[in-house]
Amino acid sequence: MTHHWEALGWTLIHFCWQAAAIALVYKLADLAMTKSSTNSRYVLALIALLAMLGASVSTLAYEETLHRPAVLTSTSGSPATLSTVQIIPRPLAVIDMPAAPRQTVQFFASDVMPYLDAFWLLGVLCLSLRTIGGWWLIRRLRHSALQKAPHTLRIGLDRIRLQMGVPRFVDLRLSSRIAGPLTVGVIRPLILLPITALTSLSPEQLEVVLAHELAHIRRADYFWNILQTMIETLFFFHPAVWWISRRLREQRELCCDDIAVQTCQDPAVYATALLRLEEERKLHLHLAMALDGNQSRVSLRARILRILGDPEESPRDLKPLSLAGMVAALVLFICPLPQVFASFRAAPKVSASIVHAVHHAAQINHLHPAPRAATVPAPAPKPEPAAALSHNISAGNADQSADASPTSPGKADYIDQMKAAGYDVDLDKYVAMKVQGITPAYAAAMAKAGVGKPSADSLIAMKVQGITPEYISQMHAAGYDADLDKYIAMKVQGITTEYADAMAKAGFGKPSVDDLIAMKVQGVTPDYTAKLRADGVEASSFQDLISYRIFNMSPEFVAGMKSAGFSSIPSKQLIELRVQNVTPETAKSIKQQFPDATVPDLIQCQIFHIDSAFIASAKRHGFTPLTIQKLVQLRISGILDDNDKESN
């Protein structure tokens, strides 16, 4: 065992009490800073985590310098000296030195340290593999299955980025493989949004969500999260590291929440966005650090209450008596440590008289070697009588036959039948299939229905949802050939052949399976389609009907836009107007000042918050003649905002 490994082992031992002391100091300081800003408490947690890393590095450097001279001294000895030490008789070697420290040093140095270092290396290796796997997944997610975000959304992102003072370009992409927004990259940051966010969030909610992710980029949280993961990997064995790390992540999300709330007028908008994203996330897996910070539902609830202005719940605050007990226990644990470690490392000092006696004993042993003790053979085992041996074997066979219970034929019939049908699964699957009433006849009937041989999990899912061979045959006859998952989804949503036929008569052709599921989820019915047409709202596809239902497209809105001077608006532009929350009143105001304004001009005015007050400010500063494009450039540059602040 080299001195490097011994120094590492002592560093790990010292880190146990060092991390506990740092965690206690952090807890006391955090309690004293309860009314401080969230950023201050975040910096405190970050300092505590970095202090643990600094304490371990300094301890390792000290242990290296402490063990290196001992190694050089032991290796510089002459062969004669080494041979002399090797023949020291044990009764003479323990003279003038306590036995317990010597045995303890030998125990730690030769027995415990190798296992301690091996355990640490194994833990670091496992966590490193987990971290590398997560990095590989994120990298794969970044380079595959991504779609470009809508142009209006990217314009809004640039506007928020400039307002928040983020100088670097930030890319925005959409992905169907994530459940919530997340930010990746240090040099080239990228914000990933789930596709479902475009339909489940309003424009105001999308803006505040993007502001949260931009706050992570402005604070360089991705870099600090990498460093935090490294510290967790190195000191995985200490609970205090994980506790402070969890607190650091919570404070980081709260800091970004504060920045995001500043970008919206109503905090309830952001709280509602968190709730809707949580509902979408229930059906997906967590991939990386996202908007919720990978926190539990309790932490998410606390964040929402904090955003809405409710006081933070602190049910686990420490009482003064329990806090004093923790301090006393830590002091009692730390105080004797210097003496204990000093006794562990105390080298045995051999006096000159012992050295002289060692040399004299070595000469005597060399001239008159001690006679070897005669080897006494061990007595042979007494043979056991054959009758007794036969009796024991018979008794053992009798016990085995008594313990073995014959399997009841009735219990094995179901498993044998399912195995004969081709379903050789574990016991839990057999129990689940039996509970749901799945029989070999049901499995054979489903296989003949045209979906191939279903797996055990598919059989259980279909039986739970009440899918029968007749249902699949009816959907087949209606022209809907899909896989088992789609059939299960259609059955869950209550899609029947009658509903499919009625939607096919709506005038948009035959809907696909995905169209049927999406329309049923959003509540698109034949009556709803007929009402839209009767009120003058035209749609060109099933996707338009779904979008109309999602964004609550009403005949009153279409009539208001016509009265404002915008008639015959295509369906896609109608949806964009609803997404950007353009009202007929806003359209009428823009039309009065810019008679040639189009629907895209209305959308740009809404995105860049160009209202009557901003137009009046531009005219007051002499920017005439005005066009909508010029107003957009003025808003992006921020010239009028600076002038208004100086005038105020």
MOPE-V367937 format. One record per pair of residues at least 4 apart in sequence whose C-alpha atoms are under 7 Angstrom apart, sorted by the first residue. I is the first residue (numbers start at 1). J is the second residue. Records with the same first field share a line. If there is no record, write none. Layout:
I: J + J
This chain:
1: 5
2: 6
3: 7 + 67 + 68 + 71
4: 8 + 64
5: 9
6: 10 + 113
7: 11 + 60 + 63 + 64 + 67
8: 12 + 60
9: 13 + 113 + 116 + 117
10: 14
11: 15 + 56 + 59 + 60
12: 16
14: 18
15: 19 + 56
16: 20 + 238
17: 21
18: 22
19: 23 + 52 + 240
20: 24 + 240
21: 25
22: 26 + 48
23: 27 + 240
24: 28
25: 29
26: 30 + 48
27: 31
28: 32
29: 33
30: 34 + 41
36: 40
37: 41
38: 42 + 251 + 254 + 255
39: 43 + 255
40: 44
41: 45 + 251
42: 46 + 248 + 251 + 252
43: 47
44: 48
45: 49 + 244 + 248
46: 50 + 248
47: 51
48: 52
49: 53 + 244
50: 54
51: 55
52: 56
53: 57 + 231
54: 58
55: 59
56: 60
57: 61
58: 62
59: 63
60: 64
61: 65
62: 66
63: 67
64: 68
67: 71
68: 72
69: 73
70: 74
71: 75
72: 76
73: 77
77: 81 + 82
78: 82
79: 83
80: 84
81: 85
82: 86
83: 87
84: 88
88: 93 + 358
89: 93
90: 94
94: 99
97: 348
98: 102
99: 103
100: 104
101: 105 + 343 + 344
102: 106
103: 107
104: 108 + 344
105: 109 + 344 + 345
106: 110
107: 111 + 112
108: 112 + 113
109: 113
112: 116
113: 117
114: 118
115: 119
116: 120
117: 121
118: 122
119: 123
120: 124
121: 125
122: 126
123: 127
124: 128 + 233 + 234
125: 129
126: 130
127: 131 + 233
128: 132 + 233
129: 133
130: 134
131: 135
132: 136
133: 137
134: 138
135: 139
136: 140
137: 141
138: 142
139: 143
140: 144
141: 145
145: 175
146: 173 + 174 + 175
147: 173 + 174 + 175
148: 173 + 174
149: 153 + 154 + 172 + 173 + 174
150: 154
151: 155
152: 156
153: 157
154: 158 + 172
155: 159
156: 160 + 607
157: 161 + 210
158: 162
159: 163 + 636
160: 164 + 211
161: 165 + 166 + 214
162: 166
166: 218
170: 189 + 190
171: 189 + 190 + 191
172: 190 + 191 + 192
173: 191 + 192 + 193
174: 192 + 193 + 194 + 195
175: 192 + 193 + 194 + 195
176: 194 + 195
178: 194
179: 194 + 280 + 281 + 284
180: 193 + 194 + 277 + 281 + 290 + 291
181: 192 + 193 + 194 + 290 + 291
182: 191 + 192 + 193 + 213 + 289 + 290 + 291
183: 189 + 190 + 191 + 192 + 213 + 290
184: 189 + 190 + 191 + 222
185: 189 + 190 + 222
186: 222 + 223
193: 197
196: 200
197: 201
199: 550
200: 276
201: 205 + 206 + 273
202: 206 + 579
203: 207 + 579 + 580
204: 208
205: 209 + 269 + 270 + 273
206: 210
207: 211
208: 212 + 260 + 263 + 264 + 270
209: 213
210: 214
211: 215 + 260
212: 216 + 256 + 257 + 259 + 260
213: 217
214: 218
215: 219 + 256 + 259
216: 220 + 221 + 256
217: 221
220: 224
221: 225
222: 226
223: 227
224: 228
225: 229
226: 230
227: 231
228: 232
229: 233
230: 234
231: 235
232: 236 + 241 + 242
235: 241
239: 243
240: 244
241: 245
242: 246
243: 247
244: 248
245: 249
246: 250
247: 251
248: 252
249: 253 + 293
250: 254
251: 255
252: 256
253: 257 + 293
254: 258
255: 259
256: 260
257: 261
258: 262
261: 267 + 270
267: 271 + 307 + 308
268: 272 + 308
269: 273
270: 274
271: 275 + 304 + 307
272: 276
273: 277
274: 278
275: 279
276: 280
277: 281
278: 282
289: 293 + 294
290: 294
292: 300
295: 299 + 300
296: 300
297: 301
298: 302
299: 303
300: 304
301: 305
302: 306 + 312
303: 307
304: 308
305: 309 + 310
306: 310 + 311 + 312
318: 322 + 323
319: 323
320: 324
321: 325
322: 326
323: 327
324: 328
325: 329
326: 330
327: 331
328: 332
329: 333
330: 334
331: 335
336: 340
337: 341
338: 342
339: 343
340: 344
341: 345
342: 346
350: 354
351: 355
352: 356
353: 357
354: 358
355: 359
356: 360
357: 361
358: 362
359: 363
360: 364
361: 365
362: 366
363: 367
364: 368
365: 369 + 370
384: 388 + 389
385: 389
386: 390
387: 391
388: 392
389: 393
390: 394
391: 395
392: 396
393: 397
394: 398
395: 399
396: 400
397: 401
398: 402
399: 403
400: 404
408: 412
409: 413
412: 416
413: 417
414: 418
415: 419
416: 420
417: 421 + 440
418: 422 + 423 + 440
419: 423 + 424
421: 440
423: 456
425: 429 + 430
426: 430
427: 431
428: 432
429: 433
430: 434
431: 435
432: 436
433: 437 + 438 + 460
434: 438
436: 460 + 463 + 464
438: 442
439: 443
440: 444
441: 445
442: 446
443: 447
444: 448
445: 449 + 469
446: 469
447: 451 + 452 + 453 + 454
449: 469 + 472 + 473
451: 483 + 484
454: 458 + 459
455: 459
456: 460
457: 461
458: 462
459: 463
460: 464
461: 465
462: 466 + 467 + 488
463: 467
465: 488 + 491 + 492
467: 471 + 491
468: 472
469: 473
470: 474
471: 475
472: 476
473: 477
474: 478
475: 479 + 480 + 497
476: 480 + 481
478: 497
480: 513
482: 486 + 487
483: 487
484: 488
485: 489
486: 490
487: 491
488: 492
489: 493
490: 494 + 495 + 517
491: 495
493: 517 + 520 + 521
495: 499
496: 500
497: 501
498: 502
499: 503
500: 504
501: 505
502: 506 + 526
503: 526
504: 508 + 509 + 510 + 511
506: 526
508: 541 + 542
511: 515 + 516
512: 516
513: 517
514: 518
515: 519 + 542
516: 520
517: 521
518: 522
519: 523 + 524 + 546
520: 524
522: 546 + 549 + 550
524: 528 + 546 + 549
525: 529
526: 530
527: 531
528: 532
529: 533
530: 534
531: 535
532: 536 + 537
533: 537 + 538
535: 555
537: 555
538: 571
539: 544 + 545 + 571
540: 544
541: 545
542: 546
543: 547
544: 548 + 571
545: 549
546: 550
547: 551 + 575
548: 552 + 553 + 575
549: 553
551: 578
553: 557
554: 558
555: 559
556: 560
557: 561
558: 562
559: 563
560: 564 + 584
561: 565 + 566 + 567 + 584
562: 566 + 567
564: 584 + 587 + 588
569: 573 + 574
570: 574
571: 575
572: 576
573: 577
574: 578
575: 579
576: 580
577: 581 + 582 + 603
578: 582
580: 603 + 606
582: 586 + 606
583: 587
584: 588
585: 589
586: 590
587: 591 + 602
588: 592
589: 593
590: 594
591: 595 + 597
597: 601
598: 602
599: 603
600: 604
601: 605 + 628
602: 606
603: 607
604: 608
605: 609 + 610
606: 610
608: 632 + 635
610: 614 + 615
611: 615
612: 616
613: 617
614: 618
615: 619
616: 620
617: 621
618: 622 + 623
619: 623 + 624
626: 630
627: 631
628: 632
629: 633
630: 634
631: 635
632: 636
633: 637
634: 638 + 639 + 640
638: 642
639: 643
640: 644
641: 645
642: 646
643: 647
644: 648
